[in-house]
């Protein structure tokens, strides 16, 4: 019964965000033209090798002079941020999530503060949190893993056979470079 009620409210919220998303114009920004990149990472899905790859990926962008904003999800209670090196980051754990798995008002205002050219969602979980963050984010181009019914949240969606960070990065980069005019 609880899951039916939760699904009902999630669907209502998605419909409202879809309508809102149609009113907000988004641009296609290529990876080479981006001055700021947002990375949405679910650390519960990452092993130690993935976390090292994320750090290297962030460092590679910083070396090119690109500002990196990290949206870190952790669904373990009383968890602490794992990416302390990032000056621009938003950390979301169960204390900042409501019963629908959506960020609370405080977290939503933190998300809205950061403007990025491209937001890449690396979360492969079934939770709606990352998709909701993408819908709320102040990003010109939002890209993520393809999920049926969530197309209005993104400008670019990609399907993968293997959902490991190291395997996803080249695919996202390939398609984001194709957007160049």
C-alpha positions in Angstrom: 0.0 0.0 0.0 2.8 2.4 0.9 4.6 1.7 -2.4 1.4 2.6 -4.3 1.0 5.9 -2.5 4.7 6.7 -3.0 4.4 5.8 -6.8 1.3 8.1 -7.1 3.1 11.1 -5.5 6.3 10.4 -7.5 4.3 10.4 -10.8 2.6 13.7 -9.8 5.9 15.3 -9.1 7.4 14.0 -12.4 4.5 15.4 -14.3 4.9 18.8 -12.6 8.6 18.8 -13.4 8.0 17.8 -17.0 5.7 20.7 -17.5 8.2 23.0 -15.8 11.0 21.6 -17.9 9.2 22.4 -21.1 9.0 26.1 -20.1 12.8 26.3 -19.4 14.9 26.5 -22.5 18.0 24.4 -22.6 20.9 24.5 -25.0 23.2 21.9 -26.4 26.7 22.6 -25.2 29.5 20.4 -26.5 32.1 19.1 -24.1 34.9 21.1 -25.7 32.9 24.4 -25.3 31.9 23.7 -21.7 33.3 26.0 -19.0 31.6 24.2 -16.2 30.7 20.5 -15.8 28.4 18.9 -13.2 28.9 15.3 -12.2 26.2 13.4 -10.4 27.7 10.4 -8.7 26.0 7.7 -6.5 28.9 6.7 -4.3 27.0 3.6 -3.2 27.5 2.1 -6.7 31.2 2.9 -6.8 33.9 0.6 -5.8 37.4 2.0 -4.9 38.6 1.8 -8.5 35.5 3.9 -9.6 36.2 6.5 -6.9 39.8 6.8 -8.1 38.5 7.2 -11.7 36.1 9.9 -10.6 39.0 11.8 -8.9 41.1 11.5 -12.0 38.2 12.7 -14.2 37.7 15.7 -12.0 41.4 16.5 -12.0 41.5 16.2 -15.9 38.7 18.8 -16.2 40.4 21.1 -13.7 43.7 20.9 -15.6 41.8 22.2 -18.7 40.4 25.1 -16.7 36.9 23.7 -16.4 35.0 24.3 -13.2 33.6 21.0 -11.8 30.6 20.8 -9.6 30.0 17.5 -7.9 26.6 16.3 -6.9 27.3 13.4 -4.5 24.5 11.0 -3.5 25.0 8.6 -0.7 22.0 6.5 0.5 23.7 5.3 3.8 22.4 7.0 6.9 24.9 9.3 8.7 27.3 9.2 5.8 29.8 11.9 5.2 31.0 13.4 1.9 33.6 11.3 0.1 34.8 14.1 -2.3 36.1 16.7 0.1 38.6 17.9 -2.5 35.9 19.5 -4.6 35.3 23.1 -3.7 32.0 23.1 -5.6 29.9 20.2 -4.3 26.5 19.3 -3.1 26.3 16.3 -0.7 22.9 14.5 -0.4 22.3 11.7 2.0 19.2 10.3 3.7 19.0 13.2 6.1 18.5 15.5 3.1 15.9 13.3 1.3 12.2 13.1 1.9 10.0 10.0 1.9 9.7 10.1 -2.0 13.6 10.0 -2.3 13.6 13.6 -3.5 16.0 16.2 -2.0 14.5 18.4 0.7 14.1 22.2 0.3 17.6 22.9 1.7 19.3 20.5 -0.7 17.1 21.8 -3.6 18.4 25.4 -2.9 22.0 24.1 -2.9 21.4 22.4 -6.2 19.9 25.5 -7.8 22.9 27.6 -6.7 25.3 25.9 -9.0 25.1 26.8 -12.7 26.8 24.4 -15.1 27.1 24.1 -18.9 26.8 20.3 -18.8 25.4 18.0 -16.1 26.3 14.3 -16.5 24.2 11.8 -14.4 26.3 8.6 -13.7 23.7 7.2 -11.3 22.4 3.8 -12.5 20.2 3.0 -9.5 16.4 2.7 -9.7 15.9 5.6 -7.3 14.4 8.8 -8.6 16.7 11.1 -6.7 19.3 11.6 -9.4 16.7 12.2 -12.1 14.9 14.7 -9.9 18.3 16.5 -9.3 18.8 16.7 -13.1 15.3 18.2 -13.5 16.1 20.8 -10.8 19.6 21.6 -11.8 20.6 24.8 -13.4 22.3 23.2 -16.4 22.2 24.0 -20.1 22.7 20.4 -21.2 21.6 17.5 -19.0 22.7 14.0 -20.0 22.2 10.7 -18.3 21.3 7.0 -18.7 18.2 6.3 -20.7 15.1 5.5 -18.7 11.7 5.2 -20.2 9.4 8.1 -19.3 12.2 10.4 -18.1 13.1 11.9 -21.5 11.9 15.4 -20.7 14.5 15.6 -17.9 17.4 15.4 -20.3 18.7 16.8 -23.6 20.8 13.7 -24.2 20.3 10.1 -23.0 22.6 7.1 -23.6 22.1 3.4 -23.1 24.9 1.2 -21.8 25.6 -2.5 -21.6 28.0 -2.1 -18.7 27.3 0.4 -16.0 30.8 1.0 -14.6 32.0 4.6 -14.3 35.1 3.9 -16.4 33.0 2.3 -19.2 30.4 5.1 -19.2 32.8 8.1 -19.4 34.0 7.5 -23.0 30.4 7.1 -24.2 29.2 10.3 -22.7 32.3 12.1 -24.0 31.7 10.8 -27.5 28.1 12.0 -27.7 28.8 15.3 -26.0 31.6 16.0 -28.4 29.2 15.3 -31.3 27.1 18.3 -30.2 29.8 20.7 -31.4 28.6 23.0 -34.2 
